[in-house]
Amino acid sequence: MSAHAWFELIASGLLTGGVYALVALGLNLQYGLMRILNIAHGEFLMLGAYLTWAAQAAFGISPLWMLPVSFVVLAALGLLVHRLCFKRLTETSPNLDVFEARGLMVSFGLMFLVQNFVSFVWGGDLRGYDYLADPVALGGAQFAGNKLLVFALALAISLGLILLLRLTLLGKGVRALMQSPTGARLVGIDTERLHPMMFGIGLGLSGVAGCLLSMTYTISPAMGEPYTVTALIVITLGGFGSMGGALAGAMALGVVEAVGMHFTSPSLKSLLSYGVFIAVLLWRPRGLFAR
């Protein structure tokens, strides 16, 4: 392969990895902070995609305007879900293991609830719209303009979240809770406020990811589940609770998938992803980038 072909291949993988990062960061925030393995995370992404499509189809609203709207709507929904479901589980579970198991079951229920709600409201047909689909030349290669925009926005939002967690007092509180919940409470960090806030932000990020994905792909009620699995693979690669690791893991997975599909077959995408997932779990269970 020529250097030009390698550039195009790796760039294509990185464009995919940018969206993977945004999806994974929201889930990592929930699991790393609260030990909520939210299997329904992709369904809320799908909900953000449908909100964006519906606004564009009914009123011609640009998906860029829907980015903050999707974040706010899904974050508010996240606060409600936390209050109705996970806050109650926290109060009634005798220990963390029981809470994790119950939380997993609740999130399975949420997954089917959201999927069926969207199917009932909008039907099961594929939906989509055209947005910046014209090709753009970059480094001698051609990429769809919407994919470049999605990558730039996903990367900017991901880096913004990482900087927020690293440089602000709120971020230090979140990282302290991730490292030692008991120690964080002893020094006065308010878990009653932080837990629902971070759960809401996690779902808000999934809504933003769905909004971005609707710009480039057709959407359906079943689109969320594969992104949940991808997010789990990414945070396993990067290390549970590690935001920088999730970003690096997402980029790495995007490149591995792009290169692997080029030399094998696009139908083997899932096999490549799961192969990487199992290998990392066996040989580096704390993640490739965990510290």
N, C-alpha and C positions, 0 to 999 in steps of 0.2 A: 504493500500500500504506500502511496505517496504521502508526503508530509501534509499536503493540502487535505487529503482524504481523512487522515488522522485528526487534523484540526476540526473538520466538520463533524466527525464522529464524537469526539470528546466534548465539543461545544454543545452538540445535541443532548448528550448525557447530562451536562451541567444545567441546561435549560429545564430538563425534567426534574433534576435534583433540587432546584430552587423551590418548586411547588412542594416536593416531598418534605423539604425542611419546614415549611410553614405548617403543613399538616401535622408533622411530628412534634414540633415545639409545643403546640397546644395540648397534645396528649401527654407529653413529657412533663409539662407543668402540673397537670392533674395527678399523674402517677407519682412523680418525684416528690411532690409536696404533700399529697393527701393519701397516697396509696390507693387511688381510685383508678383501676384499669378500665377505662371507659370504652367498652367495645362498641358503643353507639356513636363514637366520635365522628366516623365517616358519614353517618346519617345526618348529623347536624351540618357537616360540609355540604351534603346533597341539598339540605334545606336552604342554605345560603345561595347555592347555585340556582335553585328554583325561584327564590325571591328575586334574584337578579334578572333571570329570564322573564319572569312575569312582569316586572316593572318595565323591561325593555319592550316586550311584546305589546303590552296594554297602553303604555304612555310614551314609548320611545325614549325612556330615560337612559342615559349613558351608563354602562357598567362601572365606569370610574366613579360616578356619583353614588353608586350603590355600595362601594367599598366601605365607607363609614357607616352607612345605613345597615349593611349586613352585620358589621361588627357590633353595633349598638343593639340590634334586635336579638342576635344570638347571645350576646353577653347578658342581656336582660333575661332571656330564656334560661341561660345557665344559672343565674342567681335563683330563679324560680325552681328549677330542677334540683339544685343543691338544697334549697330550703325544704322542698316537699319530700325528697328522697334521702340524700346522703347525710344531711344534718341529723335526721331521725336515726339513721343507721349508726352514726357516730355515738349517739346517746344510748343506744340499746345494745351495741355489740360489746361483749365482755373483754375482747382483746383485738389486736390488730389483724391476726390471721382470720378471725371470724368476720371482721369488718371487710377485709379484702374479698372473701368468698361471697358474702352477701352483696357487696357492691358490684361484683362481677355479674351476679344473677340479675340485679336490678338493671344494669346497663344492657344486658341481653334483652330484657323486656322493653327498655326504651328504644332499642334498635328496631324491633318489630313494630312498635307503636308509631314511630316517626315514618318508617317505610310505608306502612299501611295508610297513614294519614295523607302522605303526599300522593300515593296511588289513588286514594279516594277523591282528593281535591283536583288533581291535574291529570289523572289517568296514567297508564303505563307506557305511553308512546314516547319515542325519542324526541327530545326538544332541542332547539338550538337557534342561533342567530349569527349573522355575519358581522364581524368586528375586526377591522385592521388586518384583513387576511392577505393583503398584498405582500409579496416577498420583498425582503430588505437584504442588500448585499452587505456582508460583514466578513472581512478577512478573506475575500475571494469566494466565500460560500453564501448560499441563499437560505434565509430563515424567514418564516412568517412573522410579520410585524407584531401580531398579537402575542406570539410566543416570547419574543424579545421583551415586550412590555411586561408580560406576566412575570418573567424571570427577574427583571429589574425591580418590580414592585415587591415580589416575594422576598428577594434578597434584602431589600431596604427595610421591610417590616421585620424580618428575622433578626437582622443586625441591630435594629432599634430595640427589640425586646431584650436581646442579650446585653446591650449596653445599659438598658434600664435596670436589669437584674444585677449588673456588676458595679454600677456607679452611683445608684441612689440608695437612700436609707430604706425605702420600701424593698428594693432588690436585696439588700443585705439581710433584711428580716426574712424574706422568702428563702434565701440560701441557707440561713441559719436553721430554719425549720426543716429544710431538706436534709441537712447534715445531722441534726439532733433535735427532734421535736421536744423532748423533755428539757434539754438545756435551753432551748429557745424560750420556752414558757417560764423557766426560772429567772431569765433576765428580762421578763416583762413583755415579750412579743405577743401581741393579741391575735391568737389563732382564730378566735370567733369572727374577727373581721377579715383576716387574710384568706382563710379557706374559701369562703363563698366568692370573694373578689377574684382570686386566682382561678377558681373553677369557671367563673363567668368569662374571664379573659381568655381562658383556654378554648371555650366554646365560641367566643367572639373571633378568635383566630381561625377556627374551623370554618366559620361563616365567610370570612375574608378569602380563605383558600377556595371555597366553593364558588364565590363570586369570580375569582380569577380564572378558575378552570372553565367556567361557563363561557368565557371569552374565546376559548380555543377548541373546546370539545362539545359534542352533543351530550345531553344529560338525560338521566333516567332515574327512577326510584331505586334501582339496584346499584347505582354508581358508587355509593359510599363505602360499602364493605371492603372492596379491594384497597381503598386508601387507608382504612383502619389497619389492615394487615401490613401495608407498606410502612405506616407510621410505627408499628410495633417492631418491624425489622430495623428501621432507621434508629430508633432509640436503643435497640439492643446493640447495634453497631457502635453507637456513640457513647453508650453508658447511661443507664437509667438515672435521671435527674441532672444530667450534664447537657446544658443548652448549647454550648460551643461544640460539644461532641455530636449532638443531634444534627447540627448544621453540616459538620464535616462528614458525618455518616450519610446524610441525604445526598450530598454531592458525590460521594464515593459510590453509593448504590446506583445513582443515575448513570454514572460513567460505566460501571460494571454491566448494567443492563444494556446500554447502548452498544458497547463493544461486544458483549456476549451474543446479542441478537444479530449483530452484523456477521459474525463468524459462524453462527449456528442457524437459528430460525426465529423469527418474531414470535412464533407460537410457544417458544421455550422461555418466554420472559418470566413466568411464575416459577419455573424450575430453577432458573438462575438465581432469583431472589431468595427462594427458600433454601437453596444450596448454600448461599452466603450466610443466611440466617442460622442454619444448623451448625455450620462450621465455626462461626463466631461463638455460639452458645457452648460448643464442646471445648474449644481451645482458648477462648478469651471471654469467659462468661461475664466479666465486668465491663466488657465493651472495648473496642479498639482504641478509643480516645479518652477513656475515663482516667482520672487522676486520683 
